[in-house]
Amino acid sequence: MTTQATSTREDELMGIGFDPTPVRLNPRDAILYALGLGIGDDPLDPRALAYVYEKDLSVFPTMPVVLGSPGMWFDRAKLDFRKLVHAGQTLEVARPIPVDVPMIATNQITAVYDKGADKGAIIEVERRLATEGGERVATSVSQYLCRGDGGFGSSQQQPRNDWQKPDRAPDATIEIATLPQQALIYRLNGDMNPLHIDPERARSVGFDRPILHGLCTFGIAGRAILAAKPGASLKALSVRMAKPVYPGETLQFEVWDNGPDLQFEARVPAREAVVLAAGRARAA
């Protein structure tokens, strides 16, 4: 009986389908995304202006993580959204993100890991973004920790973390200050969860005050990698979201450069807290 119940819940989650989502990025949304990451804090920096000025506009390379979302599907999956956290994110960028070009996003649940009744479950959702002609633009994987939904069993092995901190000083240390109002700006990219703006809601789930979106911190990591590798293009980025960031805090990134491949982690020195762990990137 237990085996059958386990199989049924896992199969139910893996079987959830999503319709293809049409995407057409306009300049305003690309600029808003960059501003949500704090780009433009130095309005005289020409590298920043490239992402916030419609003249010769470039799209910041981490933007695919907010394009083509399948929406709030967690209720349909009978998951406890109140206890769900964004635990990790990966992104591979195949080409520059085009503006005013029709694209299609496809989403699929690719893995379900049960950590146990008292530890929750991990669900991974892969998103592929491509032009209507089929040219791949980016592939991302969002990892969600569903803290209230474990205990059903799983046939899939737990994901392994083989990241090890290099035994040497970092090749670059980058500090990026977040804005006190950063979550208020970033939420306009589509994530309107009140956790990021409503103090009462934040306190109800255990936070002192509203927290910054995990994907905003992810995008800031992209800023740090490009600051550590001037002139390079971001090809891939992966992190584990270890602890929340509060708007207004300063992030300190330690980056180890191994050629095109980099390792990094980010901390908030004021709290002595590692907020992004097991960071990997590729920039060339």
N, C-alpha and C positions, 0 to 999 in steps of 0.2 A: 504493500500500500504506500509506504514512504517513497519508494522509487518512482511509482506512478505519479504521486503528487509533486515530487521534485521535478520530474520531466515536464509535467503539464505547465507549471508556472514559468519555467525557463523557456519552454517552447512558445508560451503565450507572449512573453516579452520579445523574443527573437522574431516572432511573426508579425509584430506591429509594422504596418506599412505607412509610407508617406508619399503623397503625391509630389511629382516634380514641381519645383518652385521657379517661376520665371524671375530673372534678375536683370535690371537695367540700371546701372549706377549713374547718377547724375553728379555734376561737379559740386553742387551744394552739399550733398550727403558725404562726398569724399572729404570735403573741407571740414564738415562738422565732425567727422570721425577723427581727423587729425587734431582738431581743437580739443576733443574729448580726451586725447592722450597727453594734452599739455603742450603739444607742438605749437610753436609761435611764442613761447615765453620770452624769447629774444626776437622781436619783430624785425631786427636788422640782420638776422642770420639768413643768408641766401639759401642755405640748405633747408631751413625750416619753411621759408616762403614757397619753396617748390610744392609743398603739400597743402598750403592754405591760400594760395593765390591762383585764381582761375587761369591766369596767363601761363601757358606751358605747364599746366597742372599735372603733377604726379600723384598717384594713389599710394598711400602708405602701405607697405607690403603685407602687414598683418590684417588688413581690412577684410579679407575673405571670411574670417571667423564670425563676422556679423552679417554676412550676406547669405540669403537663402535659408534662413532659419525655418524649421518645420512648425514653429509656434509652440504654444503651451500644450504639449502632448502628454504631460505627466499624469493628468487626471484620467485621460483615456487609458493609460497603462496601469491605473489604480496604484500609483506610487504616492507616497506622502511628501508632497511638495514642500511642506513646512520644514522638513528635516533634510532636504536635499541640498547638497553643496557641489559646486564645480570644483572637482579635485585635481584635474590635469587637463592639459591641452597640447596638441601637436599640430603643426602646420607645415605643409610643403608647398612652395610657390613655384609653379612651372613657368610662368611668364608674367610680365607686368600686368596689373589689373586694368582692363580697358574701361574707358568712360564712354557712355552713350552707345554701348554695344550690347545687343541682346545676349543674355546668358541663361543657362539652366543649372539649378542646384538640385542634386539628388541626395537624399538622406537615408541612412540605413543603420539599424542597430546591429553591430557586428560582434559584440561580446557581452556576456552577462556573467559576473563572478559573485557568488554568494560568500560573504565573509563570516556569516553566522548570525543567529537571532539577535545577539546583543551588539553586533558590529555593523550590520547593514549589508548592502550589496553595491557592487560597482557595475555601472552600465556604460558601455562605450558606443557612441554614435558617430559614424563616419559621414562626412559631407564631401561630395565632389562637385566642383564648380567648373563648368566648361562653356565655351561659346556654343551658339546654336549649331555651328558647323562641326562640333565635336572636339575642338581643340581644348585640351585640358588647361585650366587656369590655376587651380589650386586644389589640394586635398587636405582636409583637416579631420581630426578626431577629438571629440569632446568626451572627457571622462567624468561621470557623475557618481558621487558617493551618496547613495540613498540610505541614510542612517536609520530610517524606520522601516526598512523593507527586507531585511535579511532573514535567514532561517529556512528557506525553501529548498536549499541544496542547489548544486550546479555541476554539470558535467565538464565544465571548462576549468583548467588549472588557473590559479591565481597569477596575475601579471608579476613578473620579476623585475626588480630594480637593480641593475648592475652598475649604476653610476657610482664612481668613487672620486672623492675630492683629490685633485692633484697634490702631490707632496712637494709643492714649491710655491713661492709667492705668486700671486696673480700677475698676469701680464698687463692688466689694466684695471683700474678702479674708477667706476663711473658713479657719480651721485646725481640723482634726478629728484627734484622736489615736486610733490603733487600739490595741487591747488585745494584749498578748503572747499571750493564749490565744484570740484572735478566730477563727482558722481552725478551732480545735477545736470552737468553738460553731457557726460557720457551716456546717461540713460536715454537720451534722445536718439541714440543709434538703434533703439528697439527694445532694450531690456528695461521695462518699466516696473520691475519688482520693487515694492515699497520698502524692502529691506535696505535699499540704497538711498532712501530719502526721508523715511518716516521714523523719527526717534523711538516712538512707542512700539512700532513693529520690530525694530532692531532689538530693543530691550526684551521683547516677548520671546525672542529666540536666543537670548543669551549674550548679546553684544551691548557694549556700553553706549554705542551710538551707531548711526548708519555706516556701513562699510563700503569700500570701493569695489566696483565690479571686478571679479577675477579676470575677465577678458580685458579690462582696462589695464590691469597690472601686467597682463601678458603682452599687450601692445607696447607698454612702457619698456618691457624687456627688449622688444625689437629696437626701440630707440637706443637703448644702452649698447646693444651689439653693434649697431651701425656707428655709434660714437667711438666704440673700441676699434672698429675696422673702417676708418674713413675711406670713402670712395668705393666700398664694396656694395654688392647687392645681397639682400637677405634671401636665402634660398630655402631655409628650414629653421624651425624653432620648436622647442619642446620644453615643457616645464611641469613640475608637480606643485600645485598650490598648497603650500604647507600651513600658512596662517593668513588671516585676513589683513588687509591694509586699510587704514583709516584715512580719509581725505585730509590733506594738509601735511601728511608725514613725508619725510625724505627717505628715499630708497637708495641704498648703496649696493652696487653690483660689483662683484669680483669676477673677472673674466680671465680664463686661461685659453691662450691662443695656440692651437695645434695645427696651424695651416688654415685650410678652408673650414675645418671643424673646430668648434669652440665649446668649452664647458663654462658654466657660470652658476652662481647662486646670488640671491638678493636678500638683504636684510634691512630691517629698520633699526639703525643704531640706537635710537632713543629708547627702544624697548628691548634691545638685544635679542631681537626675534628674527629668525630666518623665515621669510614669507614666500619665497620661490626657491624650490629645491630641485636637485637633479636636472639642472638646466643644460640643454644641448642646443647648439645652433650651427648653421652652415652659412657662411658668407664669403662671396668671391666676386 
